[in-house]
Amino acid sequence: MALGSMGEPVEIVKSRSDKREYRRIVLDNSLEVLLISDPETDKCAASMDVSVGSFSDPKDLEGLAHFLEHMLFFASEKYPLENSYSNFISEHGGSTNAFTSSEHTNFYFDVNIDGFEEALDRFAQFFIKPLMSADATTREIKAVDSENQNNLISDGRRIYQLEKHLSSKDHPYHKFGTGSWDTLEVRPKERGIDTREELLKFYKENYSANLMHLVVYAKDSLDKIQSLVQDVFQKIENTNKRYTYVPGEPCTAEHLQILVKAVPIKQGHKLSIIWPVTPGLLYYKEGPLSYLSHLIGHEGEGSLFYSLKKLGWATSLWASESGRSRLFSFFEVYIDLTDVGHDHVQEIVGLLFKYISLLQEKGACQWIFEELSAMSETDFHYQDKIPPIDYVVRIASNMQDYPPKDWLVGSSLLSKFNPKIIETVLNELTPYNVRIFWQSPKFEGHTNCTEPWYGTAYSTEKITGSTIEQWMKNAPLEDLHLPVPNLFIPDNLSLKTIPDKMSTPILLRKSPHSRLWYKPDTSFSKPKGYIILDFRCPNCRISPESTVLTGLFVRLVMDHLNEYAYYAEIAGLGYSISSHFNGFQVYVYGYNQKMTILLEKVIDKLLNFEVKPDRFSVIKELITRKYKNIKCQQPYEQAMYYCSLALQEQRWSWNDELEVLPSLDVDSLARFHPLLLSRTFLECYVAGNIESNEAESMIQHIEDLFYKGPRPISRTLFASENLTTRIIELGQGMQYLYAAEGLNPSDENSAFFQYIQVGLDDFELNVRLQLFELVAKQPAFDQLRSVEQLGYITSLSRMYDSGVRGLQFVVQSSIKDPKYVESRVRAFLDMFKTKLSEMSDEEFKKKVNALIDVKLEKFKNIWEETDFFWWEIYSGTYKFDRVQKEVATLKQLTKTDLIKFFDEYVSISSPKRKALSVRVYGSSHSSEYKSEKEEPAEPDFVKIEDIFSFRRSRPVYPSFKGNFENKNF
């Protein structure tokens, strides 16, 4: 029961496996709170959801709600030191963030247990007495503008804003919500408006306790949490502000029955078919939109996507509710088109409406709803525990929209079959209220309008219902039908008996062909499993052609499996196949009862692979497009790519791989497939609710298929064929520099990336690096981002690649060029040496303890556990006791050790420092790039003119993967 200080007791629905305690309270200031007590947690968390978002922005002050979200992090009357909140959270092993949506602004954090009470008090000051200084106001407008600059090349944001633009100007849906320097500084000044005064006014008018919902997650008892919350959050003012429901529909007749052609940034053709519909929130237990999403977005035989795929017109499709509100909503069908599909859009729209007609003809089917209901119940009751920070955000976001008893459930449980409601919503998907958005580079030069905020070129034309009816008549005669009953839905969720409570994986089986690592579920009590098969194939990377062919093979296998495996996916059983430097990996995960059925099908497709010419063409087109769209990556991503290319031995450039693609055909892949699998070693990991004999027989069966029989497809690897990925060792005392022009000429942003190489995986070195990151991460962000406003994307983090550890700085900026940014990073490091020296012993100890707490966090679910152990296996380190060993090492660490680490590996003046800087120049800094290329290198820098020549000139670190036989298991 959840008893509040106001109202009747509330029975909050929770899953059967959930041992946490919940209590709803309402404070005297009308703040509604959910308290969560979890004695097993390693982290505490909180989320405050304010029922105010960008829809509430004043006229001509676009982005004010989002800007306010930024400003509340700076300082408060109680804690006036700027950024002290974020520093406190970081220093106590936590994280914090916020987001602004149309009708909500959500603030959240997590922190180690010993810092929770003070963290919560600091967090509460956001809503009690924040300080929003004039100086911080100007700086943070620049941060909002930088964020907007980064968003300008995002096709997803561009098309979403275009959808909003083509709606009623009188409706808040029409607004631009992010904000920019223009909307928050230039235009207000032109009209004599003081943005800071408007900010303070907006806060006072909208941030009222009665419009807030708080979730607090802690280790303490509910009574103690309640006392803490009441003491702190009761101080939030309640102005009895009424929640403003957005009136009416955003789309009038003028904005319906339209076909919009838009020019994207990236290569590719996309189609969105959108209808205004009854909001799903009004009928969340009946789930009409969930029902329709399931059927229209289905990928099995007889579905719309199956037909489009068979025709070679589409590569993906999803259907879902979007733009959700309590008073209006949209239903969207989104389709990725092939080049051929782009030429058949009318028929595609016609087929969609044919499928909708089929659903109308069949009516709402009870058996389909019952399948969905059964799976939703299974998923709810066997849901995995997730990090507290994610959990509190999810629940706080639900609290405005659902009654208290359903705060944990939201719309996830479908429990009431109501055919009338389903059919009513289905009948809203008509040709007479549709909006079609069609994106393609082919429209460039053929549009006549420009969306004002993102500059998207587009044109609009009216389409009548009779036109779409004609498209339906012209659509091909496809065998569209409803899905068949799903045989993958689990009906046995019992837990296996595991005799040995092992805490780490064991090497269960070893042969010349494979190794099997096994870790049963001894902690989570869920009927789920995880299987990983790592196929190590030396022929996968002998050339750029072999790398591309491996990728084509993997994609085509998944393409062949799609309609079969889709049934497994919607029954909570997933799989993936992905290529990597040394081969490819197969993952199967989810409810364990029918895992082997899916796994056997995947293995069969790998072995008996057949190249179908029509599908080869589609997948080749998809991969070609993916390579070409690398040019549209963010500049910091391009910088990271150049760094990886310089460091990873035997890595091909994407240019090389793109260049060989056109020459590869069906015969190339047909010849390559047996060659790829002819030499293979299998590294396997089986975990979860699976018995050891099941795991052994599974791998034995796969071995038999690959290596046994009269004509085996594979043979075991020779010792000389075992591949490793090795990392280039940078020279001591060397500062290497690589400069490049941004690949997208329309992107103004530049990026600076610096990699500081530390060395091979080693417990003592690792913990010094980790502690330095914890100590320096937030100060770097504060100085480079908050104070100097170099760019919205600013970070300091650790880097780990093939057994080699390092540190990386990332700054993306449209304001300053990368050379200048690097000078500021160097200045920060010079300054930070003093900060390290001045750190007190007590402060040092606190930071060590914070890192220990982070390291000792327990796995929350089998996926986290598997990620940790599999990474040790895949990397070849096999340090399953890493946490215990690193904690023991941390306890011996001194402040002198940390300063010595900085002096030796990080300090600019260190003779042992090994660093690589990458500067990517955007269009706003093209003249600076020209100067960079023409001028000699700065003092202490060594220019890299050719990455591959540089790579060949350097020694490499040893690989952990080459030393398995010397390990003791």
N, C-alpha and C positions, 0 to 999 in steps of 0.2 A: 504494500500500500504506500501511496505517496501523499502525505498530509501537508497541506499548505496552511499558512497563517490566515488565509482567507479562503472561504469556500469549503466544499465537501471533500472527503478523502478521494484520491484518484488512483485507480488501478492502472498502472502503466504496463502495457503489454510488452513483454520481453521474451527472448528466445529461451527454450528449455535448458540450454547449456550455459546460460548467462548467470554467473554467480555474483555479479555485482549488485549492490543495493542502490535504489533510486528514491529520491524524494523531491516532490514539487513543493515550492514555497512561493508565496507572494509577499514581498516586503511592504512596509507601510507606505512607501512611495510608489507602489503599484508595479515595481519591477518584478517580473515573473522569472523564477529561477528553477533550474533542475540541478539537483545535487547528485553526484555519483560517487559512491565509496567503493574502492577496489583495493582490498588489502594486499593483492599480489602485484600491484603496479610498481614500476621503477621510475615512472615519470608522472608528474601532475600536469594538468592542462586546464585552460579556460577559453571560452569563446563568448564574445558579446555580439549579438546580432541586433543592429539598429534598423528599424523599419522605415528607413529613409535611403533613397538612392538617387541616381542621376535623373530620374523622372521629376524629382523635386528641385532640380537646378532652376534658379531664377532665370527669367527671360534675359537673353544677351549675356549670361555668365555661364556658358557651357563648361562643364567639368568642375563646378564648384564643389559638389558632393565628393567627388574623387580627390580633389585637392585637399579638402578638409580631412579626409582619411589619411593622407600623407602627413598633414601638419600635427595631428594628435600624437605622433610618435616622438616629437622633439623634446618637450619639457612640460613640467606642471608647476603649480605654485608650491606644492610640497617637495617636489624633486626638481629644482630649477636648472640643474646642470644639463646642458643640451646633450641629447642622446644617451643619458644615463640609464634610461629604461632598457634600451636595446643592448647596451654594454652589460648591464646586470644579467639579462637573460642569457647572453652569449657566454659570460663568465661562469654561469651555473649550468652549463651543458645543454642549454635550451635553444629554441628558435621562435621567431615571431614574425607575423605578417598580417596582411589585411587585404580585402578586396571590396570593390564597389560594383554593385549590379544595378539594374533598373530601379528596384524597390527596396534594396537591402544594402547595408554596409556592414561587413563582418570583420571583427578584430579578434585575433587569437594568438595564443602562445603555448609552449610547453617548457618545462624546466625540471631540473633534478629536484628530488623531494625536499632536500634541506633548504632550498631557496624559494620554496613555493609561497610561503606566507608573505614575504616581502615582495615577491614578483606580483602576486595578486593585488597587493596594496598599490604598487606602482602602476599596474594595469588599470586599476579603478580610477586613477587620477585622470585618465583620458576623458572620463565622463563626469568628473567632479569639477576640477579647476585647472584645465590645461592652459599653458602659456603659448600664445601664438605671436611671437615677436615679429616686428616689422622686418628685421634682417632675415629671419628664417623664412618669412613669407616670400620674399623676393627669390631667395635661393631655391625654395621648394617649387615655385612656379617653373623654374628652369628644369627641375627634376621631372615634373609632370610633362613638360614639353619634350624632354629627352625621351621619356617613355613613349610619347606619341610619335616621335621621329622613328623609333624602332618599330612601331606598329605599321608604318605607312606602306611597307612592302609585304604585309601579310594579306594574302588573298582572302582568307577567312574573314578578317576584320573589314576589308574593303567591300566585300559583297554584303556583309551584314549591315554596314552603314548605308549601302545603296538600298537595301530593302527598307530600312528606316526612312531614308530620304524620300522614297516613293510611297509615302503614307501621308495622312492628314497633318498639315502644318499646325493645326490646333491641338493635336494630341501629343503628349510627352514622349511617345514612342519615336516620334520624328527627330528627337534631339540627338546631338553629338555629346556623348557622355564622358569621354576621356579628358578633354580639355587640352589647352596648348598655351604657349606664350601669347599667341594672338588673342585667344578668348579670355585669358585671365589677366593679361597685362596691357597689351596694346589697345584693344577695343575699349575696355573699361576706362582707361586714361583719356581716350579721345572723347568719351561721353562724360568725363568728370566724375567717374565712379571710383571710389577707393576699394580695391579688392579685399584688403584686410578687414575693413569695416563690414563689408558684405559677408565675409567669412565668419566674423564674430556674430553677426546678426543671424546668419543661417544656423550656426551652432546653437545659439540660444533658443531659436524658434523650433528647432527640430529634434535636438538631442534631449528628449524628455524621457524620464524613467519609465513612464507607462508605454513608451514605444520601443522598449528594449527587452531583449530576452537573453538570459545568461545561463551558460552551462559551466559547472565547475566539477572537475574530475580530480580526486585526490585519494591518498592512501588512508587518511584518517576516517573515523566513524562519521556517520551522517550528522550526528549532533554537533561534533566539533566543526565540521565544514560549515554547517548552518550558522553557528555562532560567528565564525570568521567572516562569512559572507554578509551577515547582518551588520556587523561592526563597520565594515568598509563600504559596502554598496548602498547602504541606507542614506548616505550623504549625497547621492545623485539627486538633482532637483527634478521634481515632477511638475511640469507646467500644464498637465492634462491636455496636451496636444492630441488632437484627434487624428487617428490614422486616416490618411486620404487615399481612398480607393480610386484608381485611375478610371475616369468615366469613359464609357462608350468604346466603340471599336476604332482601332487606328486606321483601318482601311475603309474608305467610303467607296461608292460605286466607281468613282474616278480611278481608284487604285486597284480595282479587280478586273479580271479578264484582260490582263496585260501580258505581253511577251517582251522581256527586257534582254537585250543583247549587250554584254559587257566584256571589256578587254581585261584579262588578268595579267599579273606579273609573270607567273610561271607558265611553262608550256603545259598544254593539256586542255581538254574540253570537259566542262561540268554542267550539269543540269539540275536545277532545284525547282520542284513543283510544290507550291505552297497554297494552303487554304486557311482562312480564318475559321476556327472551330470552337465549340463549347469547351472551356477549360477543363482539363483532366482533374484538377483539384476539386471540382464540384461533385465528381463521382469517382473518388479515388479507390473506393472498395469495389466498385463495379468494373473499373478499369477499361472503359471503352477504347481509349487511345492506346493502351497497352495491347489490347486484343488486336486492333487494327495494325499497330506497328509490327506485331508478331507475324501477321499474315502478309501484309504488303512488303515487309522487309525480309520475308523468308527466302532462303537460298536453295531449298531442296527441289527435287524434280517437280515440274508443274508450276513452279512459282514464276513470278514476273522476272526476277533476276536470272533464273535458269534459262528462260526463253531468250532474254537479251544477251546472255553469255553465249548461248548456242548460235545465235545469229552473228556473234562477233561484234556486238554494238556497245557492250559495257564491261567494265572490269570490277566495279563494285557498286553496291546499292545499300542504302539504309533508309529507314522510315521511322520518324519519331515526332513527338510533340516538341515544339520549340517556342522561344519567346514567351514562356509561361507566366501568367498572372492569374489572379482570382477572377478577373472580369473579362479578360480576353486571352486568346492563345492562338497558336498556329499549328498545323500539321504539315510536316515537310517530308517529301521524298527526294533524296539526294542521290544522283547517279554520276559516276565517273564514266565518261564516254571514250571510246576508241576513236581513231580518225574516221573509220567507216561509220561508227555510230553518230558522229557529228553530222554526217550527211543524211541521217535518217531520224532526226529529232521528231518530226511530225509523227512518224510511225511509232516511235518510242512512247510519246505522250498518248497516242491512240491505244497502244497496248496496256499502258497503265490504267486508262479509263475502262478498257475491256475487263481488266482484272477487278476493278472496283465494281463493275456491273455484275461480274460473277459472284462477288461477295454479297451484293444486294439480292441477287437471285437465290443464293443458298440460305441467306438469313444468318443470324447469329447461331453458331453451332455449340451446343452445350458441352460436347466431348472435348472440343478444342479449349474452351474456357476452363474446363476441369483439369486438363493437362497443365495449362498455365498456372492455375491455382495450386495444384499439387506441387509443381516445381518451385513456386514462390514460397510455399510453406516450408518445403525442404531446405531451400536456400536460407530462409530466415532462421530456422531453428538450428541449422548446422553452419551458420556463418562463422567466419574466422574472426578472431580478435584482431583489431587494427590499432595502429598507434593512437594513443589518447588524443593527440592534437587533431587528427583526422576525424575521430569520433565526435569530439565536442563541436567541431565546425558543422558536421552533418546534422547533428541534433539541433543546434541553435538555429540553423537555417530552416528547420522544419517547424519550429515552435510558433511562428506567426501564422503558418498555413494549416496546421492540423490541431485537433483537440488534444489535450495533454495525454490521454491514454494511448494515442498513436504517434507520439513524438519519436519513439525509437523505430517505428514501423514505416512511417511516411506512406508512400504509395506502393510499397513493395509487396504487400499481401493482398492478393485479389481474392475476395471471399463471397461476393454477391453476384450471381449470374442474373443479369437483367437484359434480356434480348432487346427490349424496347429501347433502352438507353443506347446500347451498342448500335442498333440500326438507325437511331436518330442521328448520332454523330456520323455514322457512315454516309448517311444521305446528305451531309454537309459537304462532302467531297464531290462537287459537281463541276461541270465545265463553265458554270455561270458565276463562280466566285473564285476562280483560280488565278494565281500569280505565277508566272513562269520566268525564271532567271537562268539565262543561258550564257555561260562564259566560254570564250575561245579567243586565242591570239589571232585567229583569222578575221575577227571583227575590227582589227586595228585599221584605222583609216576609213572605216565605214560607219562611224557613229557621229552623233550630232549634239551630244550633251556631256557635261562633266559634273560628277558629284563633287560638292564643294570642299569636303573635309579631307578626303583621301585622293582626290583627283582622278577617280576612276572614269574612264571614257565609256559611255553607254548610249544606247538609243532605245526608245520605247515604241511599241505599236499595240494597237488594240486587237484582241482576238475575240470572236463571238463564240457562243456556245455551239452554234451550228457548224462553225469551222472545226471545232474539236470533234464534234460528232462525225464529220467527214473524215477526219484523221483516223477515227476509230474504224470506219468502214475500210479505209485504205491500209490499215495495219495488217501484217501477215497473219495467217491462220495458224496460231500456235496452240498447242494442247495445254491450255492453262487449267489448272485444277487445284483443289485444296491439298494441303500436306496430308500424308498418311500418319496414323498413330505412331508416336515416337517410342521405339523399342529401347532407346538408351536411357529412358527415365529410370532411375534406380528404385528398386523395390526391396533391397536388402541393405540396410544401413548399420548393420551390426559391427561391433568392434572385434578385431582379432585378438587372441590371447598371445601376448608377447612374454616369453618366460624370462628373458634377460633385460633388465632396465638399463640398457647401454646409453651413455651420454654422448658418445661420438661414433662416427661410422666405423665399421670394420671391413677389412678386405675379405669378403665372403668367399670369393671364388677367383681363381687366376689360371689362365691358360696361355698358350702362345698367341691366341687370337684376341683375348679380351681380359679385362679386369672388372670385377663387380664389387662395388662398394655398397654397403647396406646400412641403413639407419631407420629402424622402425619408429613409429610414433610412440613415445613414452611420456609425452607432456600435454598433448592437445586434445586427445580423445575425440577425434573427428574421423568420419568414414571416408577419408580422402588419401590419395597417394600422389607420388611424384616419380616419374621415370625419366631419366636423361640418358641418351645414347650419343656419345661423341665419336663420330666416325673420323678417324685420322687417316687421310688419304694423301700420300706424297705427290700424286699426280694432279692435285687440285691447283697448284700454284707454280707450275713449271714455266708458265708464260702468262701474259695478260689474257690471252685467249682462253687458257684453262680456268683462270679465275672467273671470267665472264660466263663460260659454259657451266661451271659449277653453280653459279647463281641462277642461270636459266633452268638447269635441271631441278634445283630445289623449288623454284617458283612453279614450274610445270607440274611437279608431283603434287604440290598443294592445290594447284588448279584442278587436277584430275580428281582429287579427293573431296573437293569442296561440297558438292551436294550431299555426299554421304556423311562427311564429318560435321556438317552444319547441324544435323539432328543431335549429335553428341554434344556440340557446343551449347545448344539451348537446354540441354539436360545436365549442365554443370560439368562436362567432361571436355577439356580442350586439348589442343596439340599445336605444335609449331615445328617448322623445319627451317633452319637458318644456316647459311654458309659462313665460314670464317677462314682465317689465314691457312689453317692446316686441314681443312675438310668441311664437315657440316655436322650439325647437332639436331637430334630429334628430341623434343620434349612432349611428354604426355602427362596431364595433370587433372585432378578433380576427383569426383566420387569414384572410389576404387572398384566398385562391383564389376563394371564392364570395361575397365581399362584395357585388359588384354585383347578384347575384341577390336577396339580401335587401334591398338598397337599393331596387331597382326595385319590389319588392313593397310596401315602405313608402310610396314615392312614389305608387304606384297607389292605395293606400288613402287617402292624403291628398287626391288629386284626385277620386277617384270615391267619396267618402264618402257613406254611406247611413245614416240614423238609424233603427236598429231599436228600436221602442217598448219591447220587453221589456228589452233591454240598457240603453237610456236610463234606465229606471226603476231598474235595479240600480246603475248608476254614479252617478246622481243621489243615491240613498240613501247610497252610499259617501262621496261628497263632502260631503253634509250632515252625516254622522257625523264626518267629519274636522274640519269647522268647529266642531261642538259640542264636540269633544274638546280644542280649544284651551284650554278652561277647566281641563283637567287637566295642562297643561304645568307644568314646574317654575317657581316664582316668578321665578328669574333669567331664564328664557326669556321670561316675560311682560314683564319689565322691558326686555329687549333689543328685544322687539316694539314697545313704546311708544316707545323711542328711535328705532327705524327709522321708525315712523309719523310722528314729529315731524320727522325729517330728510329724508325722501324726498318730493320734490315729486310730486304727483298720485298718491300711493298711497292706495288705498281701505282702509278698516278691514275687518277680518274680520267685524265685526258687520253692516256694510253689505252685504257679499257674501252672508252667511248670510240676511239679510232678503229679498234679491231671489230667492234660490234657489227657493222654493216656486212663484213665478209663472212659472218657466221650464219649457217643455214641449218635446215633440218638434218641434212646428212652429217654436218659437223657434230651436232649433239648426239646423233645416233651412234657415231663412231666413238665419241668421248665417253658416253655412259659406261660401257664395259671397261674402258681404260681407267676411269675414275675409281670404280669399285674393285678393280683387279688386285690392288694392294691396299689393305685396310687393317687398322687396329681399332678395337672398340674399347673405349673407357666408359663404364656404365655406373650409374648411381640410381638406386631404388630406395625410396623412403616412404614413410607413412603407414597406413593401415594395410600392410602387405606382409605376409609371413615369409621367412627366409627361404623355405622350400619353393614357394611361388616365385620368388625373385630368381633363384638359381635355375629353375626349369624354364623360365622366361628367356634368360640369356642363353642357356644351352640350346634352346629351340632356335634362336636367332643365329647362333654360331653354326648350327647344323645347316640352316638355309644358305648361309653365305660361304661356308668353308668345306662342307661335306658333300657327299653324293658323287655320282660318276663324272659330272662336269661342274665342279665348284666355280662360282663366279669370282671368288676372292682367294687370295693366299695370304699367309701371315707376312708381316714386314720383316725384312732383314734389319739387323741392328743399324746398318748404315742408312736405312731409309726413314728412321724416326726423325720427324721434323720438329724444329723448335722455332719460336719467334724470338729473336734477340734484339736488344736495344743498343743503339750506338752510344759509346761512352764519350762524353764531351771532355775537352782538355781542361786540366786544372788551371785556374787563373785566367781562363778564356771567356770572353763575352762575344758570342757569335750573333750575327745580325742578318736577318733575311727580310727584305722589303718587297712588297707586291702591290699592284694596283687592284682595287676591288673588282670583282668579276661582274657586278651589276652596275652599269653606268648611271642608272637612275637612283641609286642608293647614295645618299649624302654621307652616311655614317662611315667613320673609320674605326679601326680597332688596333689595340696594342695587346700582345700576348707575350708573357715572359715565363719561360720554364727554367727553374733552378734545379739542377740534378743533384740528388743527395747520395743515392747508392743502392746497392742490393738490399733486399728484404732482410732485416736484422732487428731483433727485439729492441735492443738498446737504441739503435738509430731511429726505429719506427716511433717509439714513444716520445723521443725528443722532437721529432718532426710534428707529431700529432699535438703535442703540448704547445709548440710554437704556433701552430695554426690556431689553436683555441685562444691563445693570448693575443695574437696579432690580427685575427680576422676582422673583428669589429672595429678596432682602431683604423685599420686600412680603409674599411668602408666609410667610416665617419670622415676621415680626412679627404679621401679622393672623391667620394661621391657627395657627402653632405656639405662639407666645408668648401672644397674647391669646385664642386659641380662639374667634374670632368665628363660624367656620363651616367645614365640610368643603370646600365649594365656594368657593374663594378664588383669584383670579387677576388678574394684570396683563398685558395684551397689547396688540398693535397692532390697529387697525381700519382697513379700507380699503373704501370704498364709492363707486363711480362717480367715481373719480379723486381723491377727497378722503381724506386720511390723518388718523389720530387715535390716541388712546390710550384704553383702557378698563379700568376696575376693575370686578370682579364679586365680590360677597360674598353668599352665601346663609346665613341663620342662623335657627334656631328659638329661640336664646338671647337675642339682642339685637335691638332694633328697628332699622329702616333709618336712622333719624335718628341714632341713637347710632353705628351702623357708619360713617356718613359722617363723623362727628366724628373717628373713629379713623383713617380714611383721610387726612383733612386733617392730623391729628397726624403720621402717618407721613411725609407729604410735607414737612412743616416740618422733621422730623428728618433727612430724607434729604438736604436741602440741605447739611447739615454733613458727611454722609458723602461727598458728591461733592467738597466742598472739600478734605477730608482725603485723598482718593485720591492716591497717589503717582504720579509720571510713569511709573514702571516698571509699576505696576499698570494704569494707563490704557492703556499700549501693549499690554499682554497682552490686555486686553479688545478693543481694536481688532483685533489679530491674530486673536483667536478669531472675531470676526465676519467678518473677511475669509476665514478658512478655511471658515466655514459658507457664505458666498456662493459660494466657488469649488468647492463640491461638484459633481461631475459628475452628470448625469442617469443614473439606473440603468436606465431602461427607456423605451420609447416613450411610455408613459402619462404619466410625469413630464415628459418633454420637451414633449409636446402640451399638458399643463396650463399650462406656463409660457408657451409661445408663443401659445396660443389666448387666454389671459387678456390679453395685450398687444393682441391684435387686437380682442377683444370690448370691452375698455375704451376702445379708440380711442387708446391711447398709442403703440403700435407701436415701443416701445423694446426691440428685440430684443437690443441690446448693453447692456442695463441692468446686468448683473452687472459687466462690465468697467468701465463708467462709474462705478458706485457704489463699486467697489473702489478705483479711482483717486481718487475723492473722499475715501474713508475714509483713505487714506494721507496726505492733507493735513490731516486733522482734528486739532485740539488739545484738550487738556482744557478750556481756556478756552472753546472753541466749544461743548463739551457743557454746561458750566455756564451759558453764555449761552442755550442752547436751553432748559434747565430754567427759568431765570429768566424767559424771555419767554413760554413756552407752558404750563408745568406748574405753576410755583410759585403757591400760593394768593394771594400778594400781587401778582402780575403785573398791570399795567393792560391787558395784551394777552391775557390768558388768556380762552379761550372754552370754557365747560363746560356740560353738561346732566346733571343728576342725576335718576334715576328711582328712586323708592322704592315698593316693592310690599309691602304689609302682610299677613302671614298671620294666621290665626285666633288665634294666641297673642299677637298685638299689635294686636288690634282696638281697644282703648281708646286706644292711641297713635295709631292712624290717625284716630280721631275727633278727638283733640286737634290733630293735624296739619291737618285740614280746617277746624277752628274758629278756630285761632290765626292771627294775621298771620304773614307770612313772616319767617324769621330775617334778621338783618342781612346784607346783601350777596347775598341770594337774591331772585330774581324768580320768583314762582309762575306756572306755566302751568295755567290752569283748563280751557282748551279747546285741544286739540292743533291742530285745523284752523284756528282763529282765529290761533293762534301762527304756524303755517306760512305763512298768507297774509300775515302782517305782516313777514316776513323776506325779505331778498334771497337769491338763489341763486348758487352757484358756477357758472362756465362749464363746459361739457361738452367733453371731449376728442373726443367722437364727431362734433362739428360741424365739424371742421377737417381732414377727410381730404384734400381737394384741395390743401391747402397743404403736405402731406408730400412728401418726396422719396423715391421708391422706384425 
